């Protein structure tokens, strides 16, 4: 069982569990095969991690346009590229940072050419100098590439796999909210969709 020839949605057993989705740090979860970010979108989630690097979310057509939420050297970065270059909103946590065994709440909003990032009720923002570049066309029909919404890794290298837990993920666009059901993922590897190891007391 240590080196199976194949496995599907089978992971470790934990002494104590809680609701959420556990990323082992080696895999990813593909939630949506085609998605257009467009003018405005809001992404809300909670996460807990033990690493200072890792990708929470990537939406990309592997061309210029895309959106990403990742932890880099302990900072939480929210990237958007509307086709005129990447803009980033950055949050620097206080104290022990994100590796503190606690759940952290994130809301990342793309509002045309402006971005807002709220982490544990503290806000950061950024704005593109090019106000006309305001839509993120990640499902351009002129490209033959597969457009993906993925959790746990970046779509383009270098991949920084996320290790930890996520829960309560919602993507809102045009007042319609999509609650992502991790157990109904299109593709899953190194992820346990329905349980997380409970945080140490």
Buried (B, 14 or more C-beta within 10 A) or exposed (E): EEEEEEEEEEBEEEEEBBEBBBBBBEBBBBBBEEBBBBBBBBBBBBBBBBBEBBBBBBBBBBBBBBBBBBBBEBBBBBBBBBBBEEBBBBBEBEEEBBBBEEBBEBBBBBBBBBBBBBBBEEEBBBBBEEEEBBBBBBBEEEBEEEBBBBBBBBBEEEBBBBBBBBBBBEBBBEEEEBEBEBEEBEEBBBBBBBBBBEBEE
